[in-house]
């Protein structure tokens, strides 16, 4: 079955004029499967914002080709704008208006008739769990409620592709979870979401695939699990009670799992790579028990997206 892509970028280049003439995009490539959340990660200055601005027609790129929602960005910018929505880092709602009034206003701005705008507002209020707060002023909404209202306004026209720029910046954990659920609901309805975020756990939670961007180009791409696997195997970690027995524990675990252990005396910790998570954990536990070594912690840890991010961007910086 052939994959349909909602966003395609090929060899995009953008160099800012004036000053030092910084290159923001340097052969940027991207393919976002339709109907998914796709994460765009990278350090500050990596080119994420420039890429989003280029793909949403807000910035002309110097070279390359891009297609969004089936329309060529350079040749058909009006069509692209009709098919997409862009939500920035901060809620763009009018705090003096109620939730319903905000949505009706946006509906009218998008040329819906009065009755159609009101119907769409009610649909979105229900969809984003804001019906009970519909008549309240937006200034009295919590951060998570405002963000959901902001997402609702971006869905007035049912865009094919929604660009989300750091949607949960400054939100508490509960509000972040509410926004995540709203995003999952959008994708379940068929919207494609391109997400830029500084929160790696957010990308891990939401994105089916992730592109890591550095120096204006994609340096790695894949599912969260693929990216984690690319930087190393799962690790068995043991913290012993008695640091004097750390070397003995390392030898016992290494013999049990068939791999050399990395020892950290300051943390009373040893780490060893394993390919069989359950088998390695069981064998190590038995070996430590047989040796009479008491442990404070024992577990298997998979590389995190934080480690992927640091590993990849460090490697790029060394080039």
matplotlib code that plots the C-alpha trace (Angstrom):
import matplotlib.pyplot as plt

x = [0.0, 1.5, 1.9, 0.2, 2.2, 0.5, 3.8, 6.7, 9.9, 12.8, 16.2, 14.8, 17.3, 16.9, 19.7, 18.9, 20.3, 22.2, 24.4, 26.3, 23.8, 23.0, 21.8, 18.6, 17.7, 20.5, 19.0, 16.0, 14.0, 10.8, 7.9, 5.0, 2.5, -1.1, -3.3, -0.4, 1.3, 4.8, 7.4, 10.0, 12.7, 15.9, 17.9, 17.2, 18.4, 18.3, 15.8, 12.5, 10.7, 12.1, 10.9, 7.4, 7.2, 8.3, 5.9, 3.0, 3.8, 4.9, 8.4, 9.8, 12.6, 15.5, 15.7, 14.0, 10.4, 7.6, 4.1, 1.5, -2.0, -1.5, -0.6, 2.7, 3.8, 5.7, 3.2, -0.1, 0.3, -3.4, -4.5, -2.1, -3.4, -7.0, -6.0, -3.9, -4.0, -1.2, -1.2, 1.7, 3.2, 0.7, -3.1, -4.5, -8.0, -9.7, -9.8, -12.7, -14.9, -16.4, -15.3, -18.4, -18.0, -14.4, -15.3, -18.2, -16.0, -13.4, -16.1, -17.3, -13.8, -13.6, -16.7, -19.2, -22.7, -24.0, -26.0, -23.1, -20.6, -22.7, -23.2, -19.5, -18.7, -21.0, -19.5, -16.0, -16.9, -18.2, -15.3, -12.7, -14.5, -15.4, -19.2, -19.7, -17.3, -18.7, -20.3, -17.4, -14.9, -11.7, -9.6, -11.1, -10.0, -7.1, -4.0, -5.0, -8.6, -7.2, -4.9, -7.8, -9.9, -7.0, -6.8, -10.6, -10.3, -7.7, -10.2, -13.0, -12.4, -11.4, -7.8, -6.1, -2.8, -2.4, 1.0, 1.5, 4.4, 5.2, 1.5, 2.1, 4.7, 4.1, 1.3, 1.1, 1.1, -2.7, -3.2, -0.6, -2.4, -5.7, -4.0, -2.4, -5.9, -7.2, -4.4, -5.0, -8.7, -7.9, -5.7, -8.4, -10.6, -8.1, -6.1, -2.3, -0.4, 3.2, 4.4, 7.4, 8.2, 11.1, 9.5, 10.9, 8.4, 5.7, 7.1, 7.4, 3.8, 2.2, 4.4, 4.3, 7.5, 10.1, 12.6, 15.6, 16.7, 20.1, 22.0, 19.1, 18.7, 17.2, 20.0, 17.8, 14.3, 12.2, 9.7, 10.6, 11.5, 13.7, 15.5, 16.1, 17.4, 19.8, 21.9, 22.3, 20.7, 18.6, 20.6, 20.4, 21.2, 22.1, 22.7, 24.3, 23.9, 27.6, 30.0, 32.8, 30.9, 30.4, 33.2, 31.9, 28.4, 29.8, 31.5, 28.4, 26.1, 28.5, 28.9, 25.1, 24.2, 27.4, 28.4, 30.9, 29.6, 30.3, 30.9, 30.2, 31.6, 30.3, 26.7, 27.3, 25.9, 26.7, 25.3, 25.4, 23.7, 21.1, 19.2, 16.7, 15.1, 13.3, 15.9, 18.7, 16.9, 16.1, 19.6, 21.2, 18.8, 19.6, 23.4, 23.3, 21.2, 23.5, 26.5, 24.7, 24.8, 22.1, 20.9, 19.1, 17.9, 17.6, 15.9, 16.2, 16.2, 15.6, 17.4, 15.2, 14.5, 16.5, 19.5, 18.8, 18.5, 21.7, 23.6, 22.5, 23.0, 26.4, 27.5, 26.3, 28.1, 31.4, 31.3]
y = [0.0, 3.3, 6.0, 9.4, 12.4, 15.5, 17.5, 17.1, 19.2, 18.6, 20.3, 23.5, 26.3, 29.6, 32.1, 35.4, 38.5, 41.2, 40.8, 37.5, 36.1, 33.0, 29.9, 28.8, 25.9, 23.9, 21.1, 20.5, 17.3, 16.1, 13.7, 13.7, 10.8, 11.9, 11.4, 11.3, 13.5, 14.2, 15.7, 18.3, 18.5, 20.5, 23.0, 26.7, 28.0, 24.6, 25.8, 24.5, 27.8, 28.8, 25.4, 25.9, 29.5, 28.3, 25.4, 27.7, 30.3, 32.9, 32.9, 32.4, 29.8, 30.3, 26.9, 23.5, 22.3, 21.9, 20.6, 20.8, 19.2, 18.5, 22.0, 23.4, 26.0, 28.3, 28.1, 27.8, 29.6, 30.6, 27.0, 26.0, 28.6, 27.4, 23.9, 24.4, 26.1, 27.4, 27.6, 29.5, 29.2, 31.5, 31.5, 34.0, 34.3, 37.5, 37.4, 39.8, 37.5, 34.2, 30.9, 30.7, 34.3, 33.7, 30.7, 32.5, 35.5, 33.2, 31.5, 34.8, 35.8, 32.6, 33.7, 31.3, 32.6, 33.5, 30.3, 28.2, 29.9, 29.3, 25.6, 25.1, 26.9, 24.5, 21.5, 22.6, 23.5, 20.0, 18.4, 20.2, 19.8, 23.4, 23.3, 24.1, 27.1, 28.3, 31.4, 32.4, 35.1, 33.6, 35.6, 33.3, 30.1, 28.1, 27.8, 24.4, 25.7, 28.6, 26.4, 24.1, 27.1, 28.2, 24.7, 24.9, 28.2, 26.7, 23.9, 26.2, 25.3, 21.7, 22.0, 19.1, 20.0, 21.7, 23.2, 23.3, 25.4, 24.3, 24.0, 23.3, 25.9, 27.0, 24.6, 22.4, 18.6, 18.3, 21.0, 19.4, 16.1, 17.8, 19.4, 16.0, 14.4, 17.1, 16.6, 12.9, 13.5, 15.8, 13.1, 10.4, 12.6, 12.7, 15.9, 15.7, 17.5, 18.8, 19.4, 21.4, 21.1, 21.5, 18.8, 15.5, 13.6, 15.4, 14.1, 10.7, 10.7, 12.1, 11.6, 8.5, 9.7, 12.4, 14.4, 15.8, 19.0, 20.7, 23.3, 23.6, 20.0, 16.8, 14.7, 11.8, 10.5, 7.6, 6.5, 7.2, 3.6, 3.5, 6.7, 5.3, 1.9, 3.8, 5.1, 1.9, -1.1, -1.3, -1.1, -3.2, -1.0, -2.1, 0.0, -2.0, -1.3, -1.8, 0.0, -2.4, -5.2, -3.2, -4.9, -8.3, -7.4, -6.2, -9.5, -11.5, -9.5, -9.5, -13.3, -13.7, -11.6, -12.0, -8.4, -6.1, -3.8, -0.1, 0.8, 4.1, 3.9, 7.3, 6.2, 2.6, 1.8, -0.6, -0.6, -3.4, -3.5, -6.3, -7.5, -9.6, -7.3, -10.0, -12.7, -10.3, -9.0, -12.5, -13.8, -10.8, -11.0, -14.7, -14.1, -11.3, -13.4, -16.4, -14.1, -12.8, -9.2, -6.8, -4.3, -1.0, -0.8, -3.2, -2.5, -2.3, 1.2, 2.1, 5.1, 8.2, 10.8, 13.2, 11.0, 10.7, 14.4, 15.1, 12.4, 13.5, 17.3, 16.7, 14.7, 17.4, 20.1, 18.2, 18.1]
z = [0.0, -1.1, 1.6, 1.0, 2.1, 3.4, 3.5, 1.2, 1.2, -1.1, -0.7, 0.7, 1.1, 2.7, 3.4, 5.2, 3.6, 5.5, 8.6, 8.4, 5.9, 8.0, 6.3, 8.0, 5.7, 4.0, 1.9, 4.2, 3.3, 4.8, 4.1, 6.5, 6.1, 6.0, 9.0, 11.6, 14.1, 12.9, 15.3, 14.3, 17.0, 17.1, 19.2, 19.0, 15.7, 14.0, 11.3, 12.6, 12.6, 9.3, 7.8, 9.2, 7.9, 4.5, 4.4, 5.5, 2.8, 5.3, 4.0, 0.5, 0.2, -2.1, -3.7, -3.5, -3.7, -1.2, -1.4, 1.3, 1.3, -2.4, -3.5, -4.5, -1.9, -4.4, -7.3, -5.3, -2.0, -1.9, -2.2, 0.5, 2.9, 2.2, 3.3, 6.4, 9.8, 11.9, 15.7, 17.3, 20.8, 22.5, 22.4, 19.9, 21.3, 22.5, 26.3, 26.5, 24.5, 25.7, 24.3, 22.0, 20.9, 19.9, 17.8, 16.1, 15.4, 13.8, 11.8, 10.4, 9.6, 7.6, 5.7, 7.3, 7.6, 11.1, 11.6, 10.2, 12.4, 15.5, 14.6, 14.0, 17.3, 19.2, 17.5, 18.4, 22.0, 22.5, 20.7, 22.8, 26.1, 26.5, 26.4, 30.1, 29.8, 26.5, 28.0, 30.2, 29.3, 27.9, 30.4, 33.1, 31.3, 32.6, 30.4, 29.1, 28.3, 26.4, 24.4, 23.6, 22.6, 20.4, 18.8, 18.2, 16.4, 14.1, 13.2, 12.1, 8.4, 9.0, 7.7, 6.1, 7.8, 11.2, 12.0, 15.8, 17.1, 20.7, 21.7, 25.4, 26.3, 29.9, 30.7, 33.8, 33.4, 33.6, 30.9, 28.7, 28.9, 27.9, 24.9, 23.9, 24.0, 21.8, 19.3, 19.2, 18.5, 15.6, 14.0, 14.6, 12.5, 9.6, 10.2, 9.7, 12.5, 12.1, 15.6, 16.7, 20.3, 22.8, 25.1, 24.0, 26.1, 24.1, 20.8, 22.3, 23.4, 20.2, 17.2, 15.0, 13.3, 14.2, 12.3, 14.2, 12.7, 13.1, 11.0, 8.6, 7.6, 8.9, 10.6, 11.6, 11.0, 12.2, 14.8, 18.4, 18.9, 15.8, 16.9, 20.3, 18.9, 16.6, 19.5, 21.4, 23.0, 26.1, 29.3, 32.4, 35.4, 38.9, 42.0, 44.8, 48.5, 49.3, 47.0, 48.1, 46.2, 43.0, 41.1, 42.2, 41.1, 37.7, 37.2, 38.1, 35.9, 32.9, 33.2, 33.4, 30.3, 28.3, 28.0, 29.7, 32.4, 32.7, 36.4, 38.1, 41.7, 42.7, 42.0, 43.1, 39.7, 36.8, 33.3, 30.8, 27.3, 26.8, 23.8, 25.7, 28.3, 30.3, 30.0, 30.9, 33.9, 35.1, 34.6, 36.3, 39.3, 39.8, 39.5, 42.1, 44.4, 44.1, 44.9, 48.0, 46.7, 47.9, 45.4, 45.9, 42.3, 39.4, 36.1, 32.3, 30.7, 27.0, 25.6, 25.8, 23.2, 25.3, 24.7, 21.0, 20.7, 22.6, 20.8, 17.3, 17.8, 19.5, 16.5, 14.1, 16.1, 15.9, 12.1]

ax = plt.figure().add_subplot(projection="3d")
ax.plot(x, y, z, "-o")
ax.set_aspect("equal")
plt.show()
